[in-house]
Amino acid sequence: MWSWVAHRVTGVLVFFFLFAHVLDTALTRVSPNSYDKVLDEYKSPIVNLMEVGLAGAVLYHALNGLRIMLIDFWERGPHHQKFMARVVVVLWVVLMIPATFFMLRHTVETLWGARS
């Protein structure tokens, strides 16, 4: 059941990101200066953390979506659904560790460099 909830939550998060992305990109037509200000805000450490969360949501949603397709279209899928759910979580963790490192590296270097 938790994979069902996580799949729905990550889907909603990705949808809201896409909605916000369309809105901020539309600013280029309305006010290029406002668009530049929004892009400057996106360079903050908080937004960088949100990007890591977005990457995690997209990755989980994609992996779990593949699991759901296997359950639906493979005759042995329902029999192996618990195992596949564990595989999704393990793959997600294995892929998110390096992704998080590379996505946060610049922010961490910037913050630590500012302290010394």
C-alpha positions as CSV (number, residue, x, y, z in Angstrom):
1,M,0.0,0.0,0.0
2,W,2.9,2.4,0.7
3,S,4.1,2.1,-2.8
4,W,0.6,3.0,-4.0
5,V,0.7,6.1,-1.8
6,A,4.2,7.1,-2.8
7,H,3.4,6.6,-6.5
8,R,0.4,9.0,-6.2
9,V,2.3,11.6,-4.1
10,T,5.3,11.6,-6.5
11,G,3.0,11.9,-9.5
12,V,1.3,15.0,-7.9
13,L,4.7,16.5,-7.0
14,V,6.0,16.1,-10.6
15,F,2.7,17.6,-11.9
16,F,3.1,20.7,-9.7
17,F,6.7,21.1,-10.8
18,L,5.7,21.0,-14.5
19,F,2.9,23.5,-13.8
20,A,5.4,25.9,-12.1
21,H,7.9,25.3,-14.9
22,V,5.4,26.3,-17.5
23,L,4.5,29.4,-15.5
24,D,8.0,30.6,-15.0
25,T,9.0,29.9,-18.6
26,A,5.9,31.9,-19.7
27,L,7.5,34.9,-18.0
28,T,9.9,35.2,-20.8
29,R,7.1,36.5,-23.0
30,V,5.5,38.7,-20.4
31,S,8.6,40.2,-18.7
32,P,12.1,39.1,-19.4
33,N,13.4,41.0,-16.4
34,S,11.1,39.1,-14.1
35,Y,12.2,35.8,-15.7
36,D,15.8,36.8,-14.9
37,K,14.9,37.5,-11.3
38,V,13.2,34.1,-11.0
39,L,16.2,32.4,-12.4
40,D,18.4,34.1,-9.8
41,E,16.2,32.8,-7.1
42,Y,16.6,29.3,-8.4
43,K,20.3,29.4,-7.6
44,S,19.6,29.3,-3.9
45,P,20.5,26.3,-1.7
46,I,16.9,25.7,-0.8
47,V,15.9,25.4,-4.4
48,N,18.9,23.0,-4.9
49,L,17.4,20.8,-2.1
50,M,14.1,20.9,-3.9
51,E,15.7,19.8,-7.1
52,V,17.1,16.8,-5.3
53,G,13.6,16.1,-4.1
54,L,12.2,16.5,-7.6
55,A,14.9,14.1,-9.0
56,G,14.0,11.6,-6.3
57,A,10.2,11.9,-7.1
58,V,10.7,11.5,-10.8
59,L,13.1,8.5,-10.3
60,Y,10.7,6.7,-7.9
61,H,7.7,7.4,-10.0
62,A,9.4,6.1,-13.1
63,L,10.8,2.9,-11.4
64,N,7.4,2.2,-9.7
65,G,5.6,2.8,-13.0
66,L,7.7,0.1,-14.6
67,R,6.8,-2.2,-11.7
68,I,3.1,-1.4,-12.2
69,M,3.4,-2.2,-15.9
70,L,5.0,-5.6,-15.1
71,I,2.3,-6.4,-12.6
72,D,-0.4,-5.5,-15.2
73,F,1.1,-7.1,-18.3
74,W,3.2,-10.0,-17.1
75,E,1.2,-13.0,-16.0
76,R,3.6,-13.7,-13.1
77,G,3.7,-10.0,-12.1
78,P,1.2,-10.1,-9.3
79,H,3.0,-13.1,-7.8
80,H,6.3,-11.1,-7.7
81,Q,5.0,-7.7,-6.8
82,K,6.5,-7.6,-3.2
83,F,9.9,-8.6,-4.6
84,M,9.6,-6.0,-7.3
85,A,8.6,-3.3,-4.8
86,R,11.8,-4.1,-2.8
87,V,13.8,-3.9,-6.0
88,V,12.3,-0.5,-6.8
89,V,13.4,0.8,-3.4
90,V,16.9,-0.6,-3.6
91,L,17.4,0.8,-7.1
92,W,16.0,4.1,-6.0
93,V,18.5,4.3,-3.1
94,V,21.4,3.1,-5.2
95,L,20.7,5.7,-7.9
96,M,19.8,8.6,-5.5
97,I,23.1,8.4,-3.5
98,P,25.4,9.5,-6.4
99,A,22.7,11.8,-7.8
100,T,22.3,13.6,-4.5
101,F,26.1,13.9,-4.2
102,F,26.5,15.4,-7.6
103,M,23.5,17.7,-7.3
104,L,24.4,19.1,-3.9
105,R,28.2,19.2,-4.4
106,H,28.3,22.8,-5.7
107,T,25.9,24.0,-3.0
108,V,27.9,22.4,-0.2
109,E,31.2,23.7,-1.6
110,T,29.6,27.2,-1.8
111,L,28.3,27.1,1.8
112,W,31.4,25.7,3.3
113,G,33.6,28.1,1.3
114,A,31.5,31.0,2.6
115,R,32.1,30.0,6.2
116,S,35.9,29.8,6.0
